[in-house]
Amino acid sequence: MGEKSSDNIATDAISSLEEARAAYEYERRRCKELEHIISRLKGEDLIGLDSRALEELQNLHVEALAKICQEKLTNLAQ
C-alpha cells in the first residue's frame, strides 16, 4: 500500500511539473511574440500606439511567469 501511495505522489508531482513546464513554455512563446511586436513597433510610427495596453500585457506575462515558477518551486519542495 505504501509503495502505491508514493507512486501516486510521484506521478502527481511529475504531472504537475510537466504542466508547469508546458505553461512556462507557452508563456515564454507569448513573451517572444510580444518582444517581436515591440521590435516591429520601434521601427514604425508611434502615433496612436497604446503603450499603456502594451505595458499591462507585459505585466500580465511577467505575473504569469512568476506564478508558474512559484508553483514549480512549490511542487519541487514537496
Summary of the structure (lengths in Angstrom):
residues: 78
radius of gyration: 18.7
end to end distance: 20.0
largest distance: 66.7
contacts: 169
relative contact order: 0.14
helix: 87%
strand: 0%
